[in-house]
Structures are given as structure tokens and as C-alpha cells.
């Protein structure tokens, strides 16, 4: 089954999830670096990375919801998709809470803000795995395939004239 929100034959949700995963994950790395190097500027970078991660997360979620609504009711894929979505909502909420706690002084986040970000990052590993499970095992990225006798580039290069 292919998702409903596509661009040039590819699922838009799959294209967009790299942004929140990368930005939010990088924010945690910058938090660690800021703590280890006692550099407040790195904590400020983490604050802005969270901002971008939250914005891109909302956009990716919108396209994920479009795809999820196309999954047939009562199926395992629908249930797992709902758990995947709920988990990602938790991730966004944890990072949003962290962002809110940082907002008064982004260069020196309180310990709770750091803990919320780290919890969000750990949760995102689980939800990303679950999204991959939906793709790999349940075929949520499948679309019509080429016929089994279609010629590929590699088979063309193996032919003799």
C-alpha cells in the first residue's frame, strides 16, 4: 500500500521525517557538547535546533496523518500507525516542554529542560523503529512494481552484443 500524500511517486511523510529527527537529535548532541565544554553558545544552538525540529515535526505529522487516514480500519497497520503517531506526539510534546523551559534563557537551560529533550530523543528512537516496521514488514511504502521481466540497468550492462 502506498501513502496518499506523494510527490513524484514518493511518500512526502517519509521525505520530511528526516528534518525533525535530525534537528531534534542534533539538539541533544549540542546540549551534551554545551555541558561538556561549558559553552553557553552550544546550548543556544540546541534551542534553535529544537525550534526547527518542532516546526518540521508538525509539518511531517500532517502528511503522516494523511497517509494514516488511508490505512484500512481494523488492520494491524492502522493500530501500529496510531501507536507510531501517539509516540511521535509524545516526542513533540517533550521537546516543546523543553523549549518552553529554555525560552526565558536559551543559553542556560535548566536540568529539567535537558531531561525532557533526552527523553524525547530516546522516545523518537522507538517511534522511528516503529515507523520502519510499518514500512518494511507491513509494506506501507509499497506501490505498483514493475513487471517481473522488466529490464534493469545492471542486466543491460551484462548483455553481450
C-alpha positions in Angstrom: 0.0 0.0 0.0 1.3 3.4 -0.9 0.7 6.5 1.1 -1.8 9.1 -0.2 0.4 12.2 0.1 3.1 11.7 -2.5 5.4 13.8 -4.6 7.0 12.4 -7.8 5.8 9.0 -6.6 7.4 9.1 -3.2 5.7 9.5 0.2 6.0 13.1 1.4 5.9 12.0 5.1 9.0 9.8 4.5 10.8 12.7 2.9 10.0 15.1 5.7 10.7 13.0 8.8 14.4 13.4 8.3 14.1 17.0 9.4 12.6 16.7 12.8 14.6 13.5 13.6 17.9 15.3 12.6 17.2 18.6 14.1 15.8 17.3 17.4 18.6 14.7 17.7 21.2 17.3 16.9 19.8 19.5 19.7 20.6 16.8 22.2 24.1 16.4 20.8 24.6 20.2 21.2 23.3 20.0 24.7 25.8 17.4 25.6 28.6 19.4 23.9 27.4 22.5 25.8 27.6 20.7 29.1 30.9 19.1 28.4 32.6 22.2 27.0 30.8 24.6 29.3 29.9 26.7 26.3 26.6 28.5 26.5 26.5 29.2 22.8 26.1 25.5 22.1 23.0 25.5 24.3 21.7 28.4 22.3 22.2 26.4 19.1 20.3 23.5 20.7 17.4 25.9 21.4 17.2 26.9 17.8 17.5 23.3 16.6 14.5 22.4 18.8 12.6 25.3 17.2 13.3 24.0 13.7 12.6 20.4 14.8 9.2 21.3 16.3 8.1 23.2 13.2 9.3 20.5 10.8 7.7 17.8 13.1 4.3 19.4 12.8 4.7 19.5 9.0 5.8 15.9 8.8 2.9 14.9 11.2 0.4 16.5 8.9 1.5 14.3 6.0 1.7 11.2 8.2 -1.9 11.8 9.3 -3.0 12.0 5.6 -1.3 8.6 5.0 -2.7 7.0 8.2 -6.2 8.0 7.3 -5.9 6.0 4.1 -5.0 2.8 6.0 -8.0 0.4 6.2 -9.9 0.4 9.6 -9.3 -2.7 11.8 -5.9 -3.6 10.4 -2.7 -4.2 12.3 -1.1 -1.4 10.2 -3.8 1.0 11.4 -3.2 0.1 15.0 0.6 0.3 14.7 0.3 3.6 12.8 -1.8 5.0 15.7 0.8 3.9 18.2 3.6 5.4 16.0 1.6 8.7 15.8 0.9 8.8 19.5 4.6 8.2 20.3 5.6 11.0 17.9 3.1 13.3 19.5 4.8 12.5 22.9 8.2 13.3 21.3 7.0 16.6 20.1 5.4 17.4 23.5 8.6 16.6 25.4 10.6 18.8 23.1 8.0 21.6 23.2 8.1 21.5 27.0 11.9 21.6 26.9 11.7 24.5 24.5 9.3 26.3 26.8 11.5 25.9 29.8 14.5 27.2 27.9 12.8 30.2 26.3 13.5 32.7 29.1 17.2 31.9 28.9 18.1 29.7 26.0 21.8 29.8 26.6 21.5 28.2 30.1 18.7 25.6 30.1 17.5 24.2 33.4 18.2 20.5 34.1 14.5 19.6 33.5 14.7 21.0 30.0 17.7 18.8 29.3 16.0 15.8 30.7 12.8 16.4 28.7 14.9 16.7 25.5 16.8 13.5 26.2 13.5 11.7 27.0 12.2 13.0 23.7 15.2 11.7 21.8 15.0 8.3 23.4 11.3 8.1 22.6 12.0 9.1 19.0 14.2 6.1 18.6 11.3 3.9 19.4 8.8 5.7 17.2 11.3 5.7 14.3 11.8 2.0 14.7 8.0 1.5 14.7 7.8 3.6 11.5 10.4 1.5 9.9 8.5 -1.6 11.0 5.4 -0.2 9.2 7.5 0.3 6.1 9.5 -2.9 6.0 7.2 -5.6 7.5 3.8 -4.4 6.6 4.5 -2.9 3.2 3.2 0.6 4.0 5.6 2.1 1.3 4.6 -0.4 -1.4 3.3 0.9 -4.7 2.8 -0.9 -8.0 6.0 -2.6 -9.0 7.5 -3.1 -12.5 6.7 -6.4 -14.2 9.0 -9.2 -13.1 10.6 -9.3 -16.6 11.5 -5.6 -16.6 15.0 -4.8 -17.7 17.3 -3.2 -15.2 20.4 -1.2 -15.7 22.5 -4.0 -14.3 21.0 -6.5 -16.7 21.7 -4.2 -19.6 25.4 -4.0 -18.7 25.6 -7.8 -18.5 24.4 -8.3 -22.0 26.7 -9.1 -24.8 26.3 -7.5 -28.3 
